[in-house]
Every structure is written in C-alpha cells, then in structure tokens.
Amino acid sequence: MSTRKNYILGADCGGTNIKMAIVDDSGRLLHSDLQPIDYKKQPIQVVRDMAQRLKNFLARCNINRVKGLGVGIAGDVDPHKGLVRFSPNLGWNNVPLKEYLFKFLRIPVLVENDANCAAVGAYWLDARRDCENLVCLTLGTGVGGGIIVGGKLYRGTTGSAGEIGHMTIDYNGRRCKCGNLGCAESLIGAWGIILSAQEALKKNQAPILKKLIRETNEKLSPKLIEQAAKKGDAFSRRLWKQTGVQLGCVLSNCVNIFNPERIVLSGGVSKVGNLLLAPALATMKSRAFKVPAKTVKVTVSKYGEKLGVMGAAYLLLE
Amino acid sequence: MSTRKNYILGADCGGTNIKMAIVDDSGRLLHSDLQPIDYKKQPIQVVRDMAQRLKNFLARCNINRVKGLGVGIAGDVDPHKGLVRFSPNLGWNNVPLKEYLFKFLRIPVLVENDANCAAVGAYWLDARRDCENLVCLTLGTGVGGGIIVGGKLYRGTTGSAGEIGHMTIDYNGRRCKCGNLGCAESLIGAWGIILSAQEALKKNQAPILKKLIRETNEKLSPKLIEQAAKKGDAFSRRLWKQTGVQLGCVLSNCVNIFNPERIVLSGGVSKVGNLLLAPALATMKSRAFKVPAKTVKVTVSKYGEKLGVMGAAYLLLE
C-alpha cells in the first residue's frame, strides 16, 4: 500500500546532445532536459559522460531512485543485448551501451533504436494506448520508422524491424546513404530534399530560394525551402508537392501492408504542414486500398521533440 | 481420454475451382480434392454449390463430423464478419460468405484472404511453426502477401493487412490493376511479366519466344518465357533477370521493414527457379540492411498448391 512513486528515466541520444526525461509509472512527464555530448571521444568515455549527465539531471530533480533507464539511439541496435551494432551518426560499431551504462548507473537499462522509441511514444501519447496497430514515421535528416502491433513494439528477429525510411519506392532512383537505390529516405528525408534543392540552385531554377539564402545567411534547410515556397518560389512549391506525393506513396505502402489504425508523423520535416501533408494524404487516398485508407488516421504528433525520449522511458513500462 | 480425432476442413476458392482438404488437429493432411465451380451464378448459388462440393468430399472420405471449415478467397475480406467485401476475380461485392456457408453446412466457418491462408500454411508446413516472424509471398497471376507476427497471422485493423503485392516499388511506374502505379504486382505478377513480354513481341525483340509460341500453340505464359530463356532468347533472359531484381527489391523491403526469420515464396512464378531467384537473392543482399539480410531464410515453399487450402484449415487451430 505504498504511495511512493516509481520514476523512470528516458534518454534520447542524438548526434550532438542527449535528451533526458523522467516519467512516473502512469507515463506522465515530470522533468526533461537537454545537454550537449561530445561524441568524438572513445565510446566508453562518451557513455561515462552520458551517465554523468543523467546523474546530474536526477540530482537537480531531487530524485535519488529510478526503476530503470530506457535509451533511444539512432542506428542498428540489438535490443536483447543492449548493443549498438552500428550507428553512423555517432560513428559507433558494436558498442555494448547497456553494459557500459549499467556499469556507471547500476540500474536496469533498455536500449532501443530511436525511431522505435518514437513509435512507443506515439502509441502512449498521441494514441493514448487506445489502438492496436500503429506506424510512426520520424521525418528528420533521415527517415526512421517504428511499428506497434497489438499494442507492443514490433522488433523483428534481430531488433532491426521498422526501417520504413529504407523502403524502396523508386527502385532505379537516387542512391541512398544505406547503399540502396530509391529508399524513401533518399527522397523525403531532409538530406534528400536538400539535395534536390541544391541541384535546382545550381541550375538557377529557384531564384526566390537563392535570394532567401543570401538574405538570411542561413544554410539550406527544409525550413528555408518552406519559406521560399510560401514566398512563391515555383521550384520550392513543386519540390514540396513532389515530396508530398513521395510521402503519400510511403503512407500508401504502410496502409496496404499494415492496415494500421494510426500513422503518426514526427520530426522536423513533418512541421512543414499542408505544403507537404495535403499532397501526401491525397496521394495515399488515391493509391492505397479503399477500406484500409478510409480507416487509418494520419496525424502529426503533438509531442514533437519529446516523443523519442518519453518513448524510451515507456520501454520500461511495456 | 477419447482417441477420436478432430477433423478440420479447409477450402481455397480460386477463380474456376475449389480446392478442399481435411487435416487432423495435429495439422496432418488426410485428404484433398479439387472441383470446378461456376462463378457466373448468383453468389448464394455459388456458395450452395461450394457447400455441396464440400459435403460430397466429406462423404467420399467417410467423415461425417468436422470441427469447422476455414476458407481462403482472393480479395478484400473482413475476417471478423466473414464478409467478402470485394473479390475482383469472382466478381463479388459484400458477399456474407461465412453466413451463407454456415446456413448450408451448420459448422463453424472462418473466412480469410487466400494469401493470408498461404502464410498460415507456410508457417505450419515450411517453417514447422518453429519461428516467430514470417512473410509469405504468393507469386501467381497477381502477387499476394501474408504476415505472421509472433506465430500468429497479422490481419491489421480491418483484416486488409499483408497486401505486399500492392507495395509501390516504382512510384512513377506501370499502372497496376488496383489503380496505383508501380506496385510489385504490376512488375513481378504473372500478368505484369506477360505484359512486358507482349510489348517485346510486338517490337519483334523476342524471336525465340515468338517461335516457341507458334510451335507450341500455347498462350504466352511465364512458363513459355522460362522455356524461351532456357533456349537462349536474350529478351526472355533479360526479362527474368529484371523480374528477379524487382522481386529482390520487394524482398529487401520486407527484410528492412519486418526483419523476419523466414520469407516463403509460393505460386507458379516461384517455380521458375534460379533464373528468377538468383538475381532476386543477390539484389536482396546488396540492397537490404546487412544483419537482417543475413538472418532471413528465403525459400520456395515445398507445399506448392496445397499451402492455401491447408493454411485455411489451420486457421481453426490458431
């Protein structure tokens, strides 16, 4: 009959920082923080730094005991062993992240791919756990995916499932960073979108965008391309429309294959709004099978940046 | 302590016939048969004919009681209601197949998409239920798919999941029969392969194939294209290679998304063998993520035509 709360710690390890969150066992967010991490050090030193950030965070929150830690990290993760097999962003190969973190923190640790964490977050937060099947797409620099089946994260045989960003939708298309051709990511990931814009800029096909880059002195980004489109740059408008159609093909594939109740979009590119989403949804409706297309609810997550770190914490509540 | 066996009836409704099977509750095949069905009649009359075929089959096998009937049928099926929402092959719209069959047979009936039945069959037979996750592709006139997750058929929200044949792999590509562009089926389904060969024949690009059609007086088919390739027809060889690459892209998508232990191929086109499979497997290996590609075992089903009808029966054992 204890009223003492169970606290759970979540962490989302990005390329330059670590996001941290504390949730209670009902899933409510109590505290969150973001701290820089220098990934240029040796992996074990990086993990020691992470552990120290987490300890300091707990101290600042006056919490001295947590049930465990869930960690999301970009790359190919073995969730059973808590091993980061390969993380191109962090430059890691076969780093035993769970073992290292346990060494420094002495609490139960779960390690999971960051897009899988976002899917768990979307299931708890956007869907309020009130659905059976959900697909989450994280539209950032790359495109990640996570799949919830029967209310649980679907990991596949080696924990590698859900790489929807590396689904081929144009099999003779652009070379993706993974080596494959025509992956969703190579077209609708921020790097793919930027590449298309760079090609147009070289050919002087996007004058308003060009002017905007000069004026703002900012690096080319989806946000700038959005602004250019809104200022009437014809190329930028076409690019968003085309990206929307390509996203629509990805959604349509998800609908035909998974027939999910929900598809939740997150990540920077999802914030572009209707420039991207209107053609995406129209394409999904015209391409996918009627009944599952009518059934699925596609939304942009309301929890943005916190989806991954909170989802990582929820892993311990699954 | 009864030694009396439980018998289960399975049926696979094709466009011109009904396949029937009886299995025991350990999954062993006891009897099977195939009978023609005239689908031009009213649906309720067609179902009455089916029921009569099944009754006669049971009588011939001296079995007067079965635990139930599982039915596989091509098209969009609502397995909860046992409703055939749409079956282009049979020309059916919203036919309450389960209700009709129960009316005539008075036994429990389960209705399922035929490719989903094949996946259940592949799980029981090819994988001997000794795996967690399996994807089955039926490579026939069309391309069907079925997904086993955690040892169970994954149906999705409205029972429409698993339409891997209608996964876009060439989003600006050929128009598929479903209305979408560049579906797997439009490229690697028998109708898509035949269409490509017809285009080449019109342009006189496949002389050996042309001669073969004239000599055998057979209709153009994957089998003839296979023979032409084996006789050295350059176009036919290229077509199989290209089809293999396209199948490889589908496999690669399945690997990156599902990370399955097994992928089982079945259907007429899968019998073409290495002309198709060698490029398919090479493409999968070069395109998919390394760890899941190394883990998956891809095989052609040993149970061929019986996969669907036996899988339909196994639905009652799930």
Interface residues (C-beta under 8 A of the other chain):
Chain A: D76 R85 E132 N133 G145 I147 V149 G150 Y154 R155 G156 T157 T158 G159 S160 A161 G162 E163 I164 H166 M167 T168 I169 D170 Y171 N172 C178 G179 N180 L181 V245 Q246 C249 S252 N253 N256 I257 F258 N259 P260 E261 S286 R287 A288 F289 V291 P292 T295 V296
Chain B: D76 R85 E132 N133 G145 I147 V149 G150 Y154 R155 G156 T157 T158 G159 S160 A161 G162 E163 I164 H166 M167 T168 I169 D170 Y171 N172 C178 G179 N180 L181 V245 Q246 C249 S252 N253 N256 I257 F258 N259 P260 E261 S286 R287 A288 F289 V291 P292 T295 V296
